[in-house]
Amino acid sequence: MVQIRAAGVALYEGAFNLLERPMLALQRVLGQHRLAWVFLLPNLLIFGLFTFVPIILNFAFATTSGDRIIIGDRPYVGAANFASLLDCESYLNPNTCRRDLFWRAVHNTGWFVVLQVGFMVLFSLITALILNRDIVLRGFFRAVFFYPVLLSPVVVALIWKWILQRNGVLNAGLDWAGFGTVNWLLEANWAFFWIVFVSIWANMGFYVLILLAGLQSIPGDVYEAAEMDGTPRWRQLLRITLPLLMPTMLVVLVLSLIRAVQAFDEIYVLTGGGPGSATTLLIQYIYDVGFATRPRVYGLAAAASLMMAGVLFVLTMAQLAATRKRGEDG
């Protein structure tokens, strides 16, 4: 065993000795500071191939038309795809828009983001405050709330579809209790409610974990001083916990906004965007126009995706600006 270990060490040292001379020569040529780029180059090449190249191709598709996949076979149309998407008499009424389905998806996405993010942040905060207290089985409940995050979005959607379908578990329970059954996924208002609910259920544990970390970073002596001054619990929450937790809350808010705008998996499997277009969000519109329907309008899908990317960029910049401002004030 000792001989095998010694042979392994010798092989390891020999390999590094072989690399040492060429790396020293490269360092003399490039300099110590530029040598770092040699180690970063493979990662940068992969990142550029799968990130920057697709972005450039997306711009190319957005300024061309037709159903051909080869850029050279697609006629250049400039900003015509963007103009087509923005051609509306009133942006508040999708029926007056040339691409009415796009604006229905925008409206649905807007309502989904407002409801999902609002309730997500609220429930995550309440849950984190409870789980931060010294309660029985605290570790168990923390694991329970985080468990849905570990599940695949498709698995989550299939579980809830099994519960909510016409002959599902929920309707079976209602029927057994003497209530009437409901077409949960075939009625527009109920379907929209359930996509918001399922999305919150599936993702809330992640934000609870972030808020828990923020709560536990608040110094305990601050609360001890407040207790000595006779400050009631509700006042501690409003004057100590929430202000000190605000930077973490900001991170949770922006991350949940970005994730909500990009929602697709659970909703597509759960409702398919239906009934009608009641639960069709922006990502599904892009998928349907660019891949699922014929003729495939790649240019329109690319233009819509760039507009969505612009919104996400603004949200990200807002987060960075707010975080920087709070850092300077703090």
Protein Blocks (a to p, Z undefined) as FASTA:
>chain_A
ZZmmmmmmmmmmmmmmmmmmmmmmmmmmnopklmmmmmmmmmmmmmmmmmmmmmmmmmmm
mmpgcjbfblklpccehjmmmmmmmmcfblklmklpfblmlmmmmmmmmmmmmmmmmmmm
mmmmmmmmmmmpccehklmmmmmmmmmmmpcfklmmmmmmmmmmmklmklmmmmmnopac
ddfklcfklmmmmmmmmmmmmmmmmmmmmmmmmmmmpcfklmmmmmmnopafklmmmmmm
mmmmmmmmmmmmmmmmmmmmmgmklmmmmnnopahjlmccfklmmmmmmmmpccddfklm
mmmmmmmmmmmmmmmmmmmmmmmmmmmmZZ
